[in-house]
Amino acid sequence: MTVVVITGTGTEVGKTVVTAAVAAAAVAAGRSVAVLKAAQTGVAPGEPGDAEEVARLAGERVTTAEVARFPEPLAPATAARRAGLTPVAPARVAEAAERLAAGHDLVLVEGAGGLLVRFDAAGGTLADVAGLLGAPALIVAPAGLGTLNASELTARELRSRGLVPLGVVIGSWPQAPDLACRCNVADLPDVTGAPLLGAVPAGAAALPPTAFRAAAPGWLAPRLGGTWDGTGFREREGAAVP
């Protein structure tokens, strides 16, 4: 598993912090890691974007790169059109990922928004990137009400294209989860047909980077290079992530 595509069920679900956690856990396990942001929107030239945030949290040993950026916080295709800039085609993202894969053990390709957010006028998406790379997709989902529908739709779309949903990670697990959050722990694997591979606690990005790196493996299952098995999490659904 050299390249993994990281997608969300939508915007602001924790993709970047999950990407940073997976990168940190892989580095702790002795792997060389690169993180590629497919399309950064809402960030002006020279301002730090998601790739820089991953580098801050996961450490300087992680190689980071960005394929394209557009100033307005919109879908990449729309943002490119409004800015009069060349949109980012899926083939361009895939080529960048392949170059990074030649020199790294693991490449994480972080999308923008959800799986089918359009990159260009031709309708290219992160799903097309995953198809070109033959890469599995990690789904980052919110914990609360509404996540089951969006997560199931994402997993179904991946499978309809012959792609593999690697699993689901909850992007922000609240310290005091409500009933919906607690039930979703059991229901997410059922509706997606993919395992729950971890949960990142709310506010993790505010930790000092050294503390983030030390804690990251404990938020992720062994399949993602971590130590989290979810047993105690399920038994204590009303508690915060250990």
N, C-alpha and C positions, 0 to 999 in steps of 0.2 A: 504494500500500500504506500506508494510514493507520493501520489497527489490525492488530496481530499478537498472537495468543494464544500464550503460552509455557507449554508443558506438559512434564511429566517422565514418564519411564517408571515412576516411583515417588517415594518420599520420599528426601531427602538425596542427590540426584543432581547438585546444582549449579544449580538453576533460578534462584535469586536472584543468584548471581554472574554467570551468563550474561546474565540480564536487565540487570544493571548494566553489563556489558561492551557489550551492544548499545546501551544508552542512551548510554554514554560515547562510543562510536564515532559515533553519530548526531549528538550534540552537537558533536563535533570536526569533523563534516562541515557544520556550520552549520544543522542542523535543530532545531526546537523539539520537545521530547520530554516525554511524560507517562507515568508508570508507575502502573498500578492493580493493587493486590493484591485479588484477588476475595474471599478469605476467609482471615483470619489466625487460626491456632489455636495454643494453647500459650503465649500471651502475655497477661499481665494488663494491665488498663487502665493507661495511662501508661508502660508498658515499650516499648522500641523493638522493632519487628517487622521483617519483610522489606522493607517500603517504606522504613523508615528506613535499613536497611542499603544499599539501592540508592542513596539520597540521599547517604549517607556516601561510597560508592565512586565514584559517577558525578558527584557535584557538585551544588551548589545550583541550577544552571541547569535541572535536571530536576525537573519537577513530580511529586510523588508523592501518592497517595491510597489509601485502604483502604475497602472497602465494609463489611466487618463483621469483628469479632474475637471469639474465644471462648477462655476461659482454659485449657481442657484440650487437650493435644496429641493430638487425635483427628480423625477425618474431620469436616468441617464440620457435616454433618447430625447426627451423634452428639453433637458438642461443643455444638451449639446446644440440642439436646433436654435434655442433662444439665444445662446451665446455666439452663434455663428461659428462653432468649432466642429471639427471632424468627430463624429460619434465613434464609440469603441465597438468594433465588431467582435463577435465571439471568437473568431479565428485568431484575432490579435491577442486576446487574453490567453487562449490555449497555447499559442506560440511562446508567450512570455513565461507561462508555467512550465512548459517543456524545457526551456533554457535553464530555468532555476532547478528543475529536477535533475539536470545533468550534473549538478554540483552539490546536491543536498540529499539527505536521506528522506526528508519529508517536506512537501510543499503544501501549504494551506492557501486555498484561493477563496477569499472572502467576497461575497456578492454585495449588491446594493439593494436593500429592501428584501422583498420576497423572491421566490424562484422564477417567476414569470415577469418580473419588471423588465421593461424593454430597454435594450442597450442602443438600438439603432432603428432606423426607419424600416428596415426589413423585418423587424420583429424578433431579432436575435435576443436571447436571454441567457441567464446563467445555466439553465438546463441544457442549452446548446453547448456551452463551454464544457460542462460535465460529459456530454455525449462525445465531443471531439477528443477529450482526454481519456475517455473510458474510466472516469473517476467516480468513486462512491460519494454520496452527499450526506453530510451531517446536518441535521435539522435542528435549529435553535428555536425554541418555543417559549412563550411566556407561561407562567404558572397558573394563571387564573381563568376565570370564566371566558369562554370563547375560543380557548386554545385547541380544543379537541377538533372542531370543524376545520380550522385552518391547518392544523397539523396533518389531519387525515387527507385533506385535499392535496397538500404538498407531497405526501408520500405516494398518493395515487398517481399524481402527475409524473413523478420520477419513474415509477414502475411502468406507466404507459409508454414511456420512452425507452424501456429496457435498461433503466438505470437503477442502481442499488441505493436504497436509503440505509446508510450505515447505522443510524440510530438517532435518538433525540437527546438533547441536553436542554434542561431548563435554564434559561439565560439569567434569571433573577429570582431566586427563591426567597420569599419574605421571611422575616424573623418570626412573625406571628401569622402563619398561613390560615386562610379562611377555609370553609368547608369545600368550596370548589377546588382550591389548590390541593387539598388533601386527597380528594377523590381523583383528581387528574393524575396523581402519581401512579395509581393503578390503571387508569383508563388510557393514558397516552400510548403505552405499548400495544394495547388491544386495538385501538382505532388505527394506528399507523402500521401495525405489523412489524415494528422495529423496536429494538430494545431501548430502554431508558439508560443512557450512558453517563449520566451525571446531572448535577445541579449546582450552579454557581450562586453563592449567597448574594442577596441584594447588597449593594454598596461595596462589592469586592474591588471595583476600580479605584475606590478611595483609599485602599490600603497602601502603605508604603510599598514600593516595588519589591523590595527584598522580602517583605511579608507575603505579598501576592505570590511570588515565585515559590516560596516555601510551602504555601497552602494549596497551590493549584493541583498537585497530584491527588490530594484528598477529595477534590470535587469531581474527579473524573474516574470512570471505570477503567479496568486494566486494558481494555481494547483501545483506549485513547492514551495509554501510557500512565494511568493513574492507579490508585489503590482503593477507590470507592466501589463497594459492592452493592450498595443500596439496601442491604438487609435491615440494618438498624433504622434506616430512613423510612422504610415501609412499615416497620413495626411501630415507629413513633411518628406517624403522619402529622401529628399536631405540633411537632417540634421543628426547630430550625435544622438546617443541614449540619451534620456533625463537622 
